[in-house]
Amino acid sequence: MNKVANTRQADILGRCVSIDLEVDPEKARIFAFAAVTLNPGTSNLVVNSTGKTGLHRLDLFCQGFDHVIGHNILRHDLPHLAAASARFVALADAPIDTLWLNP
């Protein structure tokens, strides 16, 4: 990949936050999640419970990013986040679902 393409890719990914949820399939309840960014100055967020404090931390972590990115985020993660709290509905404004990027 050339330098221009690398710079463009870094610019796009720099505006993304990647989220992955762990959901109890029987209760449809989030029990853990992680969120990461490309920014080396930002620590990854890993939470093993999703009480109000955990969801609040995720909400704060996602502030300022243009896109939420994840594998099957459209049909899995975003619906669970929206059900957990209405504040996460805004994450669906410009998601990037890596499931649809696979061949």
Biopython code that builds the backbone (N, CA, C, O; Angstrom):
import numpy as np
from Bio.PDB.StructureBuilder import StructureBuilder

atoms = [
    (1, "MET", "N", (0.849, -1.169, 0.000)),
    (1, "MET", "CA", (0.000, 0.000, 0.000)),
    (1, "MET", "C", (0.899, 1.237, 0.000)),
    (1, "MET", "O", (1.908, 1.280, 0.703)),
    (2, "ASN", "N", (0.522, 2.237, -0.792)),
    (2, "ASN", "CA", (1.369, 3.417, -0.848)),
    (2, "ASN", "C", (1.101, 4.358, 0.325)),
    (2, "ASN", "O", (0.157, 4.175, 1.094)),
    (3, "LYS", "N", (1.948, 5.356, 0.436)),
    (3, "LYS", "CA", (1.892, 6.269, 1.579)),
    (3, "LYS", "C", (0.568, 7.041, 1.632)),
    (3, "LYS", "O", (0.025, 7.254, 2.716)),
    (4, "VAL", "N", (0.052, 7.456, 0.492)),
    (4, "VAL", "CA", (-1.215, 8.195, 0.445)),
    (4, "VAL", "C", (-2.361, 7.312, 0.931)),
    (4, "VAL", "O", (-3.202, 7.759, 1.711)),
    (5, "ALA", "N", (-2.397, 6.069, 0.477)),
    (5, "ALA", "CA", (-3.445, 5.145, 0.904)),
    (5, "ALA", "C", (-3.337, 4.867, 2.396)),
    (5, "ALA", "O", (-4.359, 4.796, 3.078)),
    (6, "ASN", "N", (-2.126, 4.706, 2.920)),
    (6, "ASN", "CA", (-1.940, 4.492, 4.356)),
    (6, "ASN", "C", (-2.425, 5.682, 5.165)),
    (6, "ASN", "O", (-3.060, 5.514, 6.207)),
    (7, "THR", "N", (-2.127, 6.885, 4.686)),
    (7, "THR", "CA", (-2.565, 8.098, 5.383)),
    (7, "THR", "C", (-4.079, 8.205, 5.369)),
    (7, "THR", "O", (-4.685, 8.556, 6.382)),
    (8, "ARG", "N", (-4.691, 7.909, 4.243)),
    (8, "ARG", "CA", (-6.154, 7.970, 4.141)),
    (8, "ARG", "C", (-6.818, 6.926, 5.048)),
    (8, "ARG", "O", (-7.806, 7.212, 5.723)),
    (9, "GLN", "N", (-6.258, 5.718, 5.051)),
    (9, "GLN", "CA", (-6.787, 4.662, 5.913)),
    (9, "GLN", "C", (-6.663, 5.055, 7.381)),
    (9, "GLN", "O", (-7.608, 4.870, 8.148)),
    (10, "ALA", "N", (-5.531, 5.584, 7.776)),
    (10, "ALA", "CA", (-5.332, 6.012, 9.162)),
    (10, "ALA", "C", (-6.292, 7.139, 9.521)),
    (10, "ALA", "O", (-6.782, 7.196, 10.649)),
    (11, "ASP", "N", (-6.567, 8.036, 8.576)),
    (11, "ASP", "CA", (-7.506, 9.133, 8.826)),
    (11, "ASP", "C", (-8.910, 8.592, 9.086)),
    (11, "ASP", "O", (-9.580, 9.018, 10.027)),
    (12, "ILE", "N", (-9.349, 7.658, 8.256)),
    (12, "ILE", "CA", (-10.683, 7.072, 8.428)),
    (12, "ILE", "C", (-10.767, 6.298, 9.733)),
    (12, "ILE", "O", (-11.701, 6.494, 10.511)),
    (13, "LEU", "N", (-9.799, 5.418, 9.980)),
    (13, "LEU", "CA", (-9.827, 4.611, 11.201)),
    (13, "LEU", "C", (-9.646, 5.466, 12.449)),
    (13, "LEU", "O", (-10.124, 5.102, 13.523)),
    (14, "GLY", "N", (-8.969, 6.584, 12.321)),
    (14, "GLY", "CA", (-8.810, 7.498, 13.450)),
    (14, "GLY", "C", (-10.118, 8.132, 13.897)),
    (14, "GLY", "O", (-10.217, 8.647, 15.010)),
    (15, "ARG", "N", (-11.115, 8.093, 13.032)),
    (15, "ARG", "CA", (-12.434, 8.640, 13.366)),
    (15, "ARG", "C", (-13.417, 7.557, 13.784)),
    (15, "ARG", "O", (-14.616, 7.809, 13.905)),
    (16, "CYS", "N", (-12.896, 6.329, 14.008)),
    (16, "CYS", "CA", (-13.739, 5.185, 14.351)),
    (16, "CYS", "C", (-13.451, 4.681, 15.759)),
    (16, "CYS", "O", (-12.324, 4.757, 16.249)),
    (17, "VAL", "N", (-14.486, 4.172, 16.389)),
    (17, "VAL", "CA", (-14.335, 3.426, 17.636)),
    (17, "VAL", "C", (-14.893, 2.035, 17.354)),
    (17, "VAL", "O", (-16.000, 1.893, 16.833)),
    (18, "SER", "N", (-14.127, 1.024, 17.699)),
    (18, "SER", "CA", (-14.538, -0.355, 17.473)),
    (18, "SER", "C", (-15.115, -0.929, 18.758)),
    (18, "SER", "O", (-14.515, -0.813, 19.826)),
    (19, "ILE", "N", (-16.276, -1.544, 18.645)),
    (19, "ILE", "CA", (-16.979, -2.090, 19.814)),
    (19, "ILE", "C", (-17.287, -3.558, 19.574)),
    (19, "ILE", "O", (-17.639, -3.961, 18.465)),
    (20, "ASP", "N", (-17.151, -4.350, 20.625)),
    (20, "ASP", "CA", (-17.557, -5.753, 20.593)),
    (20, "ASP", "C", (-18.290, -6.058, 21.896)),
    (20, "ASP", "O", (-17.789, -5.766, 22.982)),
    (21, "LEU", "N", (-19.470, -6.643, 21.779)),
    (21, "LEU", "CA", (-20.279, -6.990, 22.951)),
    (21, "LEU", "C", (-20.286, -8.492, 23.173)),
    (21, "LEU", "O", (-20.187, -9.278, 22.231)),
    (22, "GLU", "N", (-20.403, -8.868, 24.420)),
    (22, "GLU", "CA", (-20.696, -10.251, 24.791)),
    (22, "GLU", "C", (-22.107, -10.233, 25.367)),
    (22, "GLU", "O", (-22.394, -9.507, 26.319)),
    (23, "VAL", "N", (-22.983, -11.046, 24.774)),
    (23, "VAL", "CA", (-24.398, -11.025, 25.134)),
    (23, "VAL", "C", (-24.852, -12.422, 25.536)),
    (23, "VAL", "O", (-24.560, -13.400, 24.848)),
    (24, "ASP", "N", (-25.562, -12.509, 26.646)),
    (24, "ASP", "CA", (-26.164, -13.768, 27.089)),
    (24, "ASP", "C", (-27.318, -14.071, 26.136)),
    (24, "ASP", "O", (-28.305, -13.335, 26.130)),
    (25, "PRO", "N", (-27.225, -15.134, 25.327)),
    (25, "PRO", "CA", (-28.265, -15.403, 24.336)),
    (25, "PRO", "C", (-29.618, -15.762, 24.950)),
    (25, "PRO", "O", (-30.655, -15.542, 24.324)),
    (26, "GLU", "N", (-29.623, -16.302, 26.145)),
    (26, "GLU", "CA", (-30.896, -16.664, 26.775)),
    (26, "GLU", "C", (-31.637, -15.452, 27.314)),
    (26, "GLU", "O", (-32.867, -15.406, 27.281)),
    (27, "LYS", "N", (-30.895, -14.473, 27.809)),
    (27, "LYS", "CA", (-31.518, -13.289, 28.417)),
    (27, "LYS", "C", (-31.431, -12.052, 27.527)),
    (27, "LYS", "O", (-32.016, -11.017, 27.844)),
    (28, "ALA", "N", (-30.701, -12.155, 26.414)),
    (28, "ALA", "CA", (-30.459, -11.014, 25.522)),
    (28, "ALA", "C", (-29.912, -9.832, 26.304)),
    (28, "ALA", "O", (-30.304, -8.688, 26.077)),
    (29, "ARG", "N", (-29.000, -10.119, 27.227)),
    (29, "ARG", "CA", (-28.443, -9.104, 28.117)),
    (29, "ARG", "C", (-26.932, -9.019, 27.911)),
    (29, "ARG", "O", (-26.242, -10.037, 27.876)),
    (30, "ILE", "N", (-26.431, -7.798, 27.777)),
    (30, "ILE", "CA", (-24.995, -7.571, 27.644)),
    (30, "ILE", "C", (-24.340, -7.879, 28.988)),
    (30, "ILE", "O", (-24.776, -7.383, 30.027)),
    (31, "PHE", "N", (-23.285, -8.705, 28.960)),
    (31, "PHE", "CA", (-22.588, -8.966, 30.222)),
    (31, "PHE", "C", (-21.132, -8.518, 30.196)),
    (31, "PHE", "O", (-20.469, -8.521, 31.233)),
    (32, "ALA", "N", (-20.631, -8.138, 29.043)),
    (32, "ALA", "CA", (-19.273, -7.604, 28.938)),
    (32, "ALA", "C", (-19.128, -6.932, 27.574)),
    (32, "ALA", "O", (-19.880, -7.219, 26.643)),
    (33, "PHE", "N", (-18.150, -6.036, 27.475)),
    (33, "PHE", "CA", (-17.875, -5.406, 26.191)),
    (33, "PHE", "C", (-16.465, -4.839, 26.189)),
    (33, "PHE", "O", (-15.826, -4.688, 27.231)),
    (34, "ALA", "N", (-16.006, -4.532, 24.988)),
    (34, "ALA", "CA", (-14.716, -3.877, 24.810)),
    (34, "ALA", "C", (-14.876, -2.830, 23.724)),
    (34, "ALA", "O", (-15.676, -2.985, 22.801)),
    (35, "ALA", "N", (-14.104, -1.763, 23.849)),
    (35, "ALA", "CA", (-14.076, -0.717, 22.835)),
    (35, "ALA", "C", (-12.628, -0.273, 22.668)),
    (35, "ALA", "O", (-11.902, -0.101, 23.648)),
    (36, "VAL", "N", (-12.221, -0.090, 21.422)),
    (36, "VAL", "CA", (-10.842, 0.305, 21.125)),
    (36, "VAL", "C", (-10.845, 1.360, 20.029)),
    (36, "VAL", "O", (-11.790, 1.481, 19.250)),
    (37, "THR", "N", (-9.753, 2.120, 19.996)),
    (37, "THR", "CA", (-9.543, 3.105, 18.938)),
    (37, "THR", "C", (-8.144, 2.940, 18.393)),
    (37, "THR", "O", (-7.318, 2.231, 18.967)),
    (38, "LEU", "N", (-7.883, 3.601, 17.277)),
    (38, "LEU", "CA", (-6.554, 3.586, 16.680)),
    (38, "LEU", "C", (-5.597, 4.502, 17.442)),
    (38, "LEU", "O", (-4.381, 4.353, 17.328)),
    (39, "ASN", "N", (-6.125, 5.431, 18.204)),
    (39, "ASN", "CA", (-5.331, 6.422, 18.924)),
    (39, "ASN", "C", (-4.443, 5.746, 19.972)),
    (39, "ASN", "O", (-4.960, 5.174, 20.932)),
    (40, "PRO", "N", (-3.111, 5.803, 19.805)),
    (40, "PRO", "CA", (-2.231, 5.150, 20.782)),
    (40, "PRO", "C", (-2.276, 5.811, 22.157)),
    (40, "PRO", "O", (-1.856, 5.204, 23.142)),
    (41, "GLY", "N", (-2.771, 7.024, 22.241)),
    (41, "GLY", "CA", (-2.871, 7.719, 23.526)),
    (41, "GLY", "C", (-4.130, 7.388, 24.301)),
    (41, "GLY", "O", (-4.303, 7.851, 25.429)),
    (42, "THR", "N", (-5.013, 6.594, 23.711)),
    (42, "THR", "CA", (-6.268, 6.224, 24.357)),
    (42, "THR", "C", (-6.195, 4.761, 24.775)),
    (42, "THR", "O", (-5.949, 3.883, 23.949)),
    (43, "SER", "N", (-6.408, 4.510, 26.045)),
    (43, "SER", "CA", (-6.422, 3.131, 26.537)),
    (43, "SER", "C", (-7.677, 2.423, 26.055)),
    (43, "SER", "O", (-8.729, 3.044, 25.903)),
    (44, "ASN", "N", (-7.563, 1.135, 25.818)),
    (44, "ASN", "CA", (-8.734, 0.340, 25.459)),
    (44, "ASN", "C", (-9.693, 0.300, 26.640)),
    (44, "ASN", "O", (-9.274, 0.391, 27.794)),
    (45, "LEU", "N", (-10.964, 0.164, 26.350)),
    (45, "LEU", "CA", (-11.990, 0.057, 27.385)),
    (45, "LEU", "C", (-12.500, -1.377, 27.392)),
    (45, "LEU", "O", (-13.045, -1.845, 26.392)),
    (46, "VAL", "N", (-12.331, -2.072, 28.500)),
    (46, "VAL", "CA", (-12.836, -3.429, 28.662)),
    (46, "VAL", "C", (-13.636, -3.460, 29.947)),
    (46, "VAL", "O", (-13.119, -3.131, 31.015)),
    (47, "VAL", "N", (-14.900, -3.854, 29.848)),
    (47, "VAL", "CA", (-15.784, -3.870, 31.008)),
    (47, "VAL", "C", (-16.433, -5.242, 31.109)),
    (47, "VAL", "O", (-17.018, -5.729, 30.142)),
    (48, "ASN", "N", (-16.331, -5.859, 32.269)),
    (48, "ASN", "CA", (-16.884, -7.196, 32.478)),
    (48, "ASN", "C", (-18.233, -7.180, 33.170)),
    (48, "ASN", "O", (-18.689, -8.211, 33.664)),
    (49, "SER", "N", (-18.863, -6.049, 33.212)),
    (49, "SER", "CA", (-20.247, -5.960, 33.688)),
    (49, "SER", "C", (-20.844, -4.730, 33.021)),
    (49, "SER", "O", (-20.117, -3.832, 32.596)),
    (50, "THR", "N", (-22.142, -4.692, 32.934)),
    (50, "THR", "CA", (-22.751, -3.577, 32.204)),
    (50, "THR", "C", (-23.794, -2.854, 33.032)),
    (50, "THR", "O", (-24.847, -2.475, 32.520)),
    (51, "GLY", "N", (-23.513, -2.666, 34.272)),
    (51, "GLY", "CA", (-24.393, -1.823, 35.070)),
    (51, "GLY", "C", (-24.362, -0.408, 34.519)),
    (51, "GLY", "O", (-23.730, -0.150, 33.494)),
    (52, "LYS", "N", (-25.030, 0.493, 35.183)),
    (52, "LYS", "CA", (-25.083, 1.882, 34.716)),
    (52, "LYS", "C", (-23.701, 2.486, 34.560)),
    (52, "LYS", "O", (-23.458, 3.250, 33.626)),
    (53, "THR", "N", (-22.798, 2.154, 35.460)),
    (53, "THR", "CA", (-21.450, 2.705, 35.395)),
    (53, "THR", "C", (-20.725, 2.236, 34.134)),
    (53, "THR", "O", (-20.087, 3.039, 33.454)),
    (54, "GLY", "N", (-20.816, 0.959, 33.821)),
    (54, "GLY", "CA", (-20.155, 0.427, 32.629)),
    (54, "GLY", "C", (-20.690, 1.044, 31.352)),
    (54, "GLY", "O", (-19.916, 1.413, 30.470)),
    (55, "LEU", "N", (-22.007, 1.159, 31.244)),
    (55, "LEU", "CA", (-22.607, 1.759, 30.050)),
    (55, "LEU", "C", (-22.266, 3.241, 29.956)),
    (55, "LEU", "O", (-22.077, 3.764, 28.858)),
    (56, "HIS", "N", (-22.185, 3.914, 31.085)),
    (56, "HIS", "CA", (-21.797, 5.327, 31.090)),
    (56, "HIS", "C", (-20.350, 5.475, 30.591)),
    (56, "HIS", "O", (-20.044, 6.383, 29.818)),
    (57, "ARG", "N", (-19.475, 4.581, 31.037)),
    (57, "ARG", "CA", (-18.082, 4.618, 30.573)),
    (57, "ARG", "C", (-18.009, 4.406, 29.063)),
    (57, "ARG", "O", (-17.227, 5.067, 28.381)),
    (58, "LEU", "N", (-18.823, 3.484, 28.535)),
    (58, "LEU", "CA", (-18.846, 3.245, 27.092)),
    (58, "LEU", "C", (-19.358, 4.472, 26.353)),
    (58, "LEU", "O", (-18.805, 4.854, 25.322)),
    (59, "ASP", "N", (-20.392, 5.081, 26.866)),
    (59, "ASP", "CA", (-20.947, 6.280, 26.252)),
    (59, "ASP", "C", (-19.880, 7.378, 26.176)),
    (59, "ASP", "O", (-19.722, 8.008, 25.130)),
    (60, "LEU", "N", (-19.164, 7.607, 27.247)),
    (60, "LEU", "CA", (-18.106, 8.625, 27.264)),
    (60, "LEU", "C", (-16.979, 8.262, 26.304)),
    (60, "LEU", "O", (-16.445, 9.131, 25.615)),
    (61, "PHE", "N", (-16.621, 6.996, 26.256)),
    (61, "PHE", "CA", (-15.547, 6.522, 25.389)),
    (61, "PHE", "C", (-15.876, 6.776, 23.922)),
    (61, "PHE", "O", (-14.982, 7.084, 23.134)),
    (62, "CYS", "N", (-17.133, 6.654, 23.551)),
    (62, "CYS", "CA", (-17.556, 6.777, 22.150)),
    (62, "CYS", "C", (-17.732, 8.223, 21.697)),
    (62, "CYS", "O", (-17.898, 8.475, 20.504)),
    (63, "GLN", "N", (-17.699, 9.161, 22.611)),
    (63, "GLN", "CA", (-17.904, 10.561, 22.255)),
    (63, "GLN", "C", (-16.797, 11.058, 21.332)),
    (63, "GLN", "O", (-15.621, 10.762, 21.545)),
    (64, "GLY", "N", (-17.177, 11.808, 20.313)),
    (64, "GLY", "CA", (-16.204, 12.432, 19.425)),
    (64, "GLY", "C", (-15.784, 11.593, 18.228)),
    (64, "GLY", "O", (-14.983, 12.047, 17.411)),
    (65, "PHE", "N", (-16.301, 10.395, 18.109)),
    (65, "PHE", "CA", (-15.967, 9.561, 16.954)),
    (65, "PHE", "C", (-17.089, 9.647, 15.929)),
    (65, "PHE", "O", (-18.263, 9.755, 16.285)),
    (66, "ASP", "N", (-16.718, 9.597, 14.657)),
    (66, "ASP", "CA", (-17.704, 9.690, 13.577)),
    (66, "ASP", "C", (-18.387, 8.357, 13.288)),
    (66, "ASP", "O", (-19.539, 8.322, 12.856)),
    (67, "HIS", "N", (-17.672, 7.268, 13.527)),
    (67, "HIS", "CA", (-18.187, 5.952, 13.157)),
    (67, "HIS", "C", (-17.945, 4.943, 14.273)),
    (67, "HIS", "O", (-16.912, 4.968, 14.943)),
    (68, "VAL", "N", (-18.901, 4.073, 14.454)),
    (68, "VAL", "CA", (-18.700, 2.895, 15.285)),
    (68, "VAL", "C", (-18.485, 1.745, 14.314)),
    (68, "VAL", "O", (-19.200, 1.612, 13.321)),
    (69, "ILE", "N", (-17.497, 0.919, 14.612)),
    (69, "ILE", "CA", (-17.143, -0.162, 13.702)),
    (69, "ILE", "C", (-17.166, -1.481, 14.475)),
    (69, "ILE", "O", (-16.792, -1.534, 15.646)),
    (70, "GLY", "N", (-17.606, -2.532, 13.807)),
    (70, "GLY", "CA", (-17.629, -3.834, 14.461)),
    (70, "GLY", "C", (-18.113, -4.911, 13.503)),
    (70, "GLY", "O", (-18.697, -4.626, 12.457)),
    (71, "HIS", "N", (-17.857, -6.141, 13.883)),
    (71, "HIS", "CA", (-18.280, -7.281, 13.081)),
    (71, "HIS", "C", (-19.711, -7.651, 13.458)),
    (71, "HIS", "O", (-19.983, -8.026, 14.598)),
    (72, "ASN", "N", (-20.608, -7.545, 12.508)),
    (72, "ASN", "CA", (-22.048, -7.775, 12.699)),
    (72, "ASN", "C", (-22.660, -6.763, 13.665)),
    (72, "ASN", "O", (-23.581, -7.079, 14.418)),
    (73, "ILE", "N", (-22.137, -5.556, 13.629)),
    (73, "ILE", "CA", (-22.601, -4.514, 14.543)),
    (73, "ILE", "C", (-24.031, -4.066, 14.223)),
    (73, "ILE", "O", (-24.763, -3.645, 15.119)),
    (74, "LEU", "N", (-24.432, -4.155, 12.942)),
    (74, "LEU", "CA", (-25.779, -3.712, 12.565)),
    (74, "LEU", "C", (-26.875, -4.636, 13.097)),
    (74, "LEU", "O", (-27.914, -4.162, 13.556)),
    (75, "ARG", "N", (-26.655, -5.921, 13.039)),
    (75, "ARG", "CA", (-27.700, -6.877, 13.439)),
    (75, "ARG", "C", (-27.502, -7.439, 14.841)),
    (75, "ARG", "O", (-28.363, -8.164, 15.339)),
    (76, "HIS", "N", (-26.387, -7.118, 15.484)),
    (76, "HIS", "CA", (-26.133, -7.667, 16.815)),
    (76, "HIS", "C", (-25.874, -6.573, 17.849)),
    (76, "HIS", "O", (-26.713, -6.323, 18.714)),
    (77, "ASP", "N", (-24.723, -5.928, 17.761)),
    (77, "ASP", "CA", (-24.295, -5.011, 18.816)),
    (77, "ASP", "C", (-25.188, -3.772, 18.961)),
    (77, "ASP", "O", (-25.610, -3.443, 20.069)),
    (78, "LEU", "N", (-25.472, -3.095, 17.867)),
    (78, "LEU", "CA", (-26.275, -1.867, 17.970)),
    (78, "LEU", "C", (-27.682, -2.109, 18.518)),
    (78, "LEU", "O", (-28.132, -1.327, 19.356)),
    (79, "PRO", "N", (-28.400, -3.150, 18.091)),
    (79, "PRO", "CA", (-29.714, -3.391, 18.699)),
    (79, "PRO", "C", (-29.631, -3.655, 20.215)),
    (79, "PRO", "O", (-30.488, -3.199, 20.972)),
    (80, "HIS", "N", (-28.608, -4.384, 20.648)),
    (80, "HIS", "CA", (-28.455, -4.643, 22.090)),
    (80, "HIS", "C", (-28.105, -3.364, 22.844)),
    (80, "HIS", "O", (-28.607, -3.136, 23.944)),
    (81, "LEU", "N", (-27.245, -2.527, 22.259)),
    (81, "LEU", "CA", (-26.901, -1.265, 22.919)),
    (81, "LEU", "C", (-28.103, -0.337, 22.992)),
    (81, "LEU", "O", (-28.329, 0.301, 24.021)),
    (82, "ALA", "N", (-28.874, -0.253, 21.921)),
    (82, "ALA", "CA", (-30.065, 0.606, 21.920)),
    (82, "ALA", "C", (-31.090, 0.126, 22.938)),
    (82, "ALA", "O", (-31.769, 0.939, 23.566)),
    (83, "ALA", "N", (-31.206, -1.188, 23.106)),
    (83, "ALA", "CA", (-32.134, -1.727, 24.104)),
    (83, "ALA", "C", (-31.650, -1.439, 25.522)),
    (83, "ALA", "O", (-32.460, -1.263, 26.432)),
    (84, "ALA", "N", (-30.325, -1.392, 25.710)),
    (84, "ALA", "CA", (-29.766, -1.128, 27.041)),
    (84, "ALA", "C", (-29.921, 0.336, 27.443)),
    (84, "ALA", "O", (-30.130, 0.646, 28.616)),
    (85, "SER", "N", (-29.818, 1.237, 26.459)),
    (85, "SER", "CA", (-29.937, 2.662, 26.757)),
    (85, "SER", "C", (-30.175, 3.441, 25.467)),
    (85, "SER", "O", (-29.505, 3.211, 24.460)),
    (86, "ALA", "N", (-31.122, 4.351, 25.507)),
    (86, "ALA", "CA", (-31.452, 5.156, 24.326)),
    (86, "ALA", "C", (-30.279, 6.030, 23.884)),
    (86, "ALA", "O", (-30.226, 6.449, 22.728)),
    (87, "ARG", "N", (-29.345, 6.308, 24.782)),
    (87, "ARG", "CA", (-28.212, 7.172, 24.409)),
    (87, "ARG", "C", (-27.331, 6.542, 23.328)),
    (87, "ARG", "O", (-26.561, 7.246, 22.675)),
    (88, "PHE", "N", (-27.436, 5.219, 23.132)),
    (88, "PHE", "CA", (-26.608, 4.552, 22.136)),
    (88, "PHE", "C", (-27.242, 4.532, 20.746)),
    (88, "PHE", "O", (-26.610, 4.067, 19.797)),
    (89, "VAL", "N", (-28.448, 5.014, 20.603)),
    (89, "VAL", "CA", (-29.118, 5.052, 19.301)),
    (89, "VAL", "C", (-28.306, 5.891, 18.314)),
    (89, "VAL", "O", (-28.260, 5.571, 17.126)),
    (90, "ALA", "N", (-27.674, 6.948, 18.788)),
    (90, "ALA", "CA", (-26.881, 7.820, 17.911)),
    (90, "ALA", "C", (-25.704, 7.087, 17.273)),
    (90, "ALA", "O", (-25.215, 7.514, 16.227)),
    (91, "LEU", "N", (-25.240, 6.002, 17.874)),
    (91, "LEU", "CA", (-24.137, 5.244, 17.286)),
    (91, "LEU", "C", (-24.523, 4.650, 15.935)),
    (91, "LEU", "O", (-23.651, 4.322, 15.131)),
    (92, "ALA", "N", (-25.810, 4.511, 15.683)),
    (92, "ALA", "CA", (-26.284, 3.924, 14.429)),
    (92, "ALA", "C", (-26.328, 4.939, 13.287)),
    (92, "ALA", "O", (-26.755, 4.605, 12.182)),
    (93, "ASP", "N", (-25.894, 6.166, 13.541)),
    (93, "ASP", "CA", (-25.927, 7.187, 12.489)),
    (93, "ASP", "C", (-24.983, 6.880, 11.332)),
    (93, "ASP", "O", (-25.330, 7.138, 10.179)),
    (94, "ALA", "N", (-23.805, 6.339, 11.609)),
    (94, "ALA", "CA", (-22.833, 6.070, 10.549)),
    (94, "ALA", "C", (-21.966, 4.861, 10.900)),
    (94, "ALA", "O", (-20.744, 4.983, 10.993)),
    (95, "PRO", "N", (-22.588, 3.694, 11.096)),
    (95, "PRO", "CA", (-21.800, 2.518, 11.484)),
    (95, "PRO", "C", (-21.058, 1.905, 10.292)),
    (95, "PRO", "O", (-21.444, 2.080, 9.136)),
    (96, "ILE", "N", (-20.002, 1.192, 10.607)),
    (96, "ILE", "CA", (-19.279, 0.406, 9.611)),
    (96, "ILE", "C", (-19.298, -1.031, 10.110)),
    (96, "ILE", "O", (-18.715, -1.345, 11.148)),
    (97, "ASP", "N", (-19.970, -1.898, 9.367)),
    (97, "ASP", "CA", (-20.103, -3.295, 9.765)),
    (97, "ASP", "C", (-19.110, -4.120, 8.959)),
    (97, "ASP", "O", (-19.251, -4.257, 7.744)),
    (98, "THR", "N", (-18.110, -4.668, 9.634)),
    (98, "THR", "CA", (-17.077, -5.433, 8.919)),
    (98, "THR", "C", (-17.592, -6.752, 8.370)),
    (98, "THR", "O", (-16.948, -7.350, 7.508)),
    (99, "LEU", "N", (-18.743, -7.220, 8.849)),
    (99, "LEU", "CA", (-19.336, -8.423, 8.270)),
    (99, "LEU", "C", (-19.621, -8.217, 6.794)),
    (99, "LEU", "O", (-19.435, -9.128, 5.987)),
    (100, "TRP", "N", (-20.072, -7.022, 6.441)),
    (100, "TRP", "CA", (-20.418, -6.722, 5.056)),
    (100, "TRP", "C", (-19.185, -6.419, 4.196)),
    (100, "TRP", "O", (-19.286, -6.354, 2.970)),
    (101, "LEU", "N", (-18.021, -6.233, 4.834)),
    (101, "LEU", "CA", (-16.789, -6.002, 4.083)),
    (101, "LEU", "C", (-16.105, -7.302, 3.682)),
    (101, "LEU", "O", (-15.225, -7.303, 2.821)),
    (102, "ASN", "N", (-16.504, -8.400, 4.297)),
    (102, "ASN", "CA", (-15.918, -9.700, 3.957)),
    (102, "ASN", "C", (-16.415, -10.163, 2.588)),
    (102, "ASN", "O", (-17.556, -9.888, 2.214)),
    (103, "PRO", "N", (-15.552, -10.872, 1.833)),
    (103, "PRO", "CA", (-15.991, -11.341, 0.513)),
    (103, "PRO", "C", (-17.063, -12.407, 0.626)),
    (103, "PRO", "O", (-17.543, -12.909, -0.390)),
]
sb = StructureBuilder()
sb.init_structure("model")
sb.init_model(0)
sb.init_chain("A")
sb.init_seg("    ")
for serial, (resi, resn, name, xyz) in enumerate(atoms, 1):
    if name == "N":
        sb.init_residue(resn, " ", resi, " ")
    sb.init_atom(name, np.array(xyz, "f"), 0.0, 1.0, " ", f" {name:<3s}", serial, name[0])
structure = sb.get_structure()
